Amino acid sequence: MADLSPLVRWLDRTLDVTAFQDASHNGLQVENSGRVRKVACCVDASLESFEACRKRGADLVVCHHGISWGDSLRRITGIHRRRMAFLIRNDMALYACHLPLDAHPRVGNNILLCRALGLRRIRPFGDYHGVTIGFGGELPKAVPVARFRAAVARLTGGPVRSMDFGPPSVRTVAIVSGGAADSVAEAGEKGYDVFLSGEAKLSACHIAREHRVHALFAGHYATEVFGVRAVAGLVRRRWGIPAEFVDLRTPF
């Protein structure tokens, strides 16, 4: 068992939650009575997630997409009331880490995607309000784009939407997970062969075509399981308490 306050301070430092201008209010969003026996990590702070974490005995939920964004909790009504009531009734704390968990150089979604895809010479990519939240790199050798797309599909476990406007064989890859389709412009400007993100959007198609870059979209959820899964491992090793990734996969 661990005390909530020092565990939260450690998460704040480890994930560097104050380093980013973010719509998410990163850090502790809902507290419990102060004790943590088990941590559950998940992508989304939904009622379904909370129920699944509770069934696993968790009293601290660490998520990527929290419940407090801008003034979203200005009124605690509707789904906000139901989510908050569930957490309080079951004495569960909620901790959120959005952009810091995309950008983290060790346990972030984007660096882990780069490593899992075998990229080398990894470097920062993806400007967001003056800070970089993604990474780019190179494959050991050029491969047909269909082979790279298949590798992404195997890694993320689902279909990959593809805007194929780049070269037949690819080597350089830029990655920003989740809903970062607009970053395809930066990928094109910097001469990458492939841009990989989660959610596609219409404007990205035109930009990819004009920059002659491949734009791959493997799902917002599927590209953002990596960070929270890694955080569960960090908690287990540092705090010696049970921590697990709870996978509530969605097709989006």
C-alpha positions as CSV (number, residue, x, y, z in Angstrom):
1,M,0.0,0.0,0.0
2,A,1.1,3.6,-0.7
3,D,0.0,7.0,0.4
4,L,-1.7,9.0,-2.4
5,S,0.1,12.3,-1.9
6,P,3.7,11.1,-2.4
7,L,2.7,8.9,-5.2
8,V,1.1,11.8,-7.0
9,R,4.1,14.0,-6.4
10,W,6.3,11.3,-7.9
11,L,4.0,11.0,-10.9
12,D,4.1,14.8,-11.4
13,R,7.9,14.8,-11.4
14,T,8.4,11.7,-13.4
15,L,5.9,12.7,-16.1
16,D,6.8,16.4,-16.0
17,V,3.2,17.4,-16.1
18,T,3.8,21.2,-15.8
19,A,5.9,21.4,-18.9
20,F,3.1,21.7,-21.5
21,Q,0.4,24.1,-22.4
22,D,-2.5,21.7,-22.4
23,A,-6.3,21.7,-22.5
24,S,-6.2,18.9,-20.0
25,H,-5.7,19.7,-16.3
26,N,-2.9,17.2,-15.9
27,G,-2.2,15.6,-12.5
28,L,-4.5,14.6,-9.8
29,Q,-8.1,15.4,-10.9
30,V,-10.0,13.5,-8.2
31,E,-8.6,12.4,-4.8
32,N,-9.6,9.5,-2.6
33,S,-9.2,9.1,1.2
34,G,-5.4,8.9,0.8
35,R,-4.5,5.2,0.5
36,V,-3.5,3.4,-2.7
37,R,-3.5,-0.4,-2.7
38,K,-3.6,-0.9,-6.5
39,V,-3.2,1.3,-9.6
40,A,-5.0,0.8,-12.9
41,C,-3.8,2.6,-16.0
42,C,-6.1,3.2,-19.0
43,V,-6.4,5.4,-22.0
44,D,-9.8,7.1,-21.3
45,A,-11.6,8.3,-18.2
46,S,-15.0,6.9,-18.9
47,L,-17.5,5.3,-16.7
48,E,-16.8,2.0,-18.4
49,S,-13.1,2.5,-17.6
50,F,-13.8,3.3,-13.9
51,E,-16.1,0.2,-13.5
52,A,-13.4,-2.0,-15.1
53,C,-10.7,-0.6,-12.9
54,R,-12.9,-1.0,-9.8
55,K,-13.5,-4.7,-10.6
56,R,-9.7,-5.2,-10.6
57,G,-9.5,-3.7,-7.1
58,A,-7.9,-0.4,-8.1
59,D,-8.3,2.7,-6.0
60,L,-6.1,5.0,-8.2
61,V,-6.8,5.3,-11.9
62,V,-4.1,6.8,-14.1
63,C,-5.4,7.7,-17.5
64,H,-4.3,9.6,-20.7
65,H,-7.6,11.4,-21.3
66,G,-9.0,12.7,-18.0
67,I,-12.3,14.2,-17.1
68,S,-11.1,17.8,-16.5
69,W,-10.5,19.8,-19.7
70,G,-10.7,23.6,-19.7
71,D,-14.0,24.5,-18.0
72,S,-15.6,21.1,-18.6
73,L,-16.3,20.7,-14.9
74,R,-17.9,24.1,-14.6
75,R,-21.1,22.3,-13.8
76,I,-21.1,18.8,-12.3
77,T,-24.2,17.5,-14.1
78,G,-25.1,14.6,-16.4
79,I,-22.2,12.3,-17.2
80,H,-19.8,14.4,-15.2
81,R,-22.0,13.9,-12.1
82,R,-22.2,10.1,-12.8
83,R,-18.5,9.7,-13.3
84,M,-17.6,11.8,-10.3
85,A,-20.2,10.0,-8.1
86,F,-18.8,6.6,-9.1
87,L,-15.2,7.6,-8.1
88,I,-16.2,9.2,-4.8
89,R,-18.6,6.4,-3.9
90,N,-15.9,3.8,-4.5
91,D,-13.1,5.9,-2.9
92,M,-11.1,6.0,-6.2
93,A,-8.6,8.7,-7.1
94,L,-8.1,9.8,-10.7
95,Y,-4.8,11.1,-12.2
96,A,-4.6,12.3,-15.8
97,C,-1.6,12.9,-18.0
98,H,-2.3,14.0,-21.6
99,L,0.4,15.8,-23.7
100,P,3.2,15.0,-21.2
101,L,2.6,11.3,-21.8
102,D,2.6,11.8,-25.6
103,A,6.0,13.6,-25.4
104,H,7.8,11.8,-22.6
105,P,11.3,10.6,-23.9
106,R,11.2,7.3,-22.0
107,V,7.6,6.2,-21.4
108,G,5.7,8.4,-23.9
109,N,3.3,7.1,-26.6
110,N,5.4,8.5,-29.4
111,I,8.9,7.3,-28.4
112,L,7.5,3.9,-27.6
113,L,5.9,3.7,-31.1
114,C,9.2,4.7,-32.6
115,R,11.1,2.0,-30.8
116,A,8.5,-0.7,-31.4
117,L,8.7,0.0,-35.2
118,G,12.5,-0.2,-35.1
119,L,13.3,3.4,-35.9
120,R,16.8,4.7,-35.5
121,R,18.3,8.1,-35.2
122,I,15.2,9.2,-33.3
123,R,14.8,13.0,-32.9
124,P,12.1,15.4,-31.7
125,F,9.2,16.2,-34.0
126,G,5.8,17.7,-33.9
127,D,5.6,21.3,-32.7
128,Y,2.7,22.2,-30.4
129,H,2.7,25.7,-28.8
130,G,6.5,25.8,-28.9
131,V,7.2,22.4,-27.6
132,T,7.6,19.1,-29.4
133,I,5.3,16.2,-28.5
134,G,6.3,13.6,-31.1
135,F,9.4,12.0,-32.6
136,G,10.8,11.1,-36.0
137,G,13.4,8.6,-37.1
138,E,14.6,6.2,-39.8
139,L,14.1,2.6,-40.5
140,P,17.3,0.5,-40.9
141,K,16.6,0.4,-44.6
142,A,13.9,1.5,-47.0
143,V,10.9,-0.9,-47.3
144,P,7.8,-0.9,-49.5
145,V,5.2,1.2,-48.0
146,A,2.8,-1.7,-47.9
147,R,5.2,-3.6,-45.7
148,F,5.5,-0.7,-43.3
149,R,1.8,-0.3,-43.1
150,A,1.4,-4.0,-42.3
151,A,4.0,-3.5,-39.5
152,V,1.9,-0.7,-38.0
153,A,-1.2,-2.8,-38.2
154,R,0.4,-5.7,-36.4
155,L,1.7,-3.3,-33.7
156,T,-1.5,-1.5,-33.1
157,G,-3.8,-4.5,-33.5
158,G,-6.3,-3.0,-36.0
159,P,-6.9,-1.4,-39.4
160,V,-4.7,1.4,-40.7
161,R,-6.2,4.1,-42.8
162,S,-3.7,5.2,-45.4
163,M,-3.3,8.3,-47.6
164,D,-0.7,7.0,-50.0
165,F,0.9,9.9,-51.7
166,G,4.6,9.3,-50.9
167,P,7.3,7.2,-52.5
168,P,6.9,3.5,-53.2
169,S,9.6,2.6,-50.6
170,V,9.9,4.5,-47.3
171,R,12.6,5.0,-44.7
172,T,11.9,8.2,-42.7
173,V,8.9,8.2,-40.3
174,A,7.4,11.0,-38.1
175,I,5.0,10.0,-35.4
176,V,2.5,12.0,-33.2
177,S,-0.1,9.7,-31.7
178,G,-3.8,10.4,-31.2
179,G,-5.5,13.3,-32.9
180,A,-2.6,15.0,-34.6
181,A,-3.5,14.8,-38.3
182,D,-2.5,18.4,-38.8
183,S,1.1,17.5,-38.1
184,V,1.3,15.9,-41.5
185,A,2.2,19.4,-42.8
186,E,5.3,19.5,-40.7
187,A,6.2,16.0,-41.8
188,G,6.0,17.1,-45.4
189,E,7.9,20.3,-44.9
190,K,10.7,18.3,-43.2
191,G,10.9,15.7,-45.9
192,Y,9.6,12.6,-44.1
193,D,8.4,9.7,-46.2
194,V,5.6,8.7,-43.7
195,F,3.6,10.5,-41.1
196,L,1.8,8.3,-38.5
197,S,-0.9,9.3,-36.1
198,G,-4.3,8.1,-34.8
199,E,-7.3,9.9,-36.3
200,A,-7.6,10.9,-39.9
201,K,-9.2,14.2,-41.1
202,L,-10.1,15.6,-44.5
203,S,-7.6,18.5,-44.5
204,A,-4.7,16.0,-43.9
205,C,-5.5,14.3,-47.2
206,H,-5.0,17.4,-49.2
207,I,-1.8,18.3,-47.3
208,A,-0.3,14.8,-47.7
209,R,-1.1,14.8,-51.4
210,E,0.6,18.2,-52.0
211,H,3.6,17.3,-49.9
212,R,3.8,13.8,-51.4
213,V,4.0,12.1,-48.1
214,H,2.2,9.0,-46.9
215,A,-0.1,9.6,-44.0
216,L,-1.1,6.6,-41.9
217,F,-3.8,6.6,-39.2
218,A,-3.9,3.6,-36.9
219,G,-6.6,4.8,-34.4
220,H,-6.6,7.3,-31.6
221,Y,-7.0,4.7,-28.9
222,A,-4.6,2.2,-30.5
223,T,-1.7,4.6,-30.8
224,E,-2.1,5.8,-27.2
225,V,-2.0,2.5,-25.2
226,F,1.8,2.5,-25.0
227,G,2.3,5.3,-22.5
228,V,-0.2,4.2,-19.8
229,R,1.0,0.6,-20.2
230,A,4.5,1.8,-19.5
231,V,3.4,3.9,-16.5
232,A,1.9,0.8,-14.9
233,G,5.3,-0.9,-15.1
234,L,7.0,2.2,-13.6
235,V,4.6,2.2,-10.6
236,R,5.2,-1.5,-10.0
237,R,8.9,-1.2,-10.0
238,R,9.2,2.1,-8.0
239,W,6.4,1.6,-5.4
240,G,6.1,-2.2,-5.1
241,I,2.3,-2.1,-5.4
242,P,0.1,-3.9,-8.0
243,A,-0.4,-1.8,-11.1
244,E,-1.9,-3.0,-14.4
245,F,-3.0,-1.7,-17.8
246,V,-6.7,-2.1,-18.3
247,D,-7.4,-2.4,-22.1
248,L,-10.9,-1.2,-23.2
249,R,-10.1,-1.2,-26.9
250,T,-12.2,1.0,-29.1
251,P,-12.1,1.1,-33.0
252,F,-11.6,4.9,-33.0
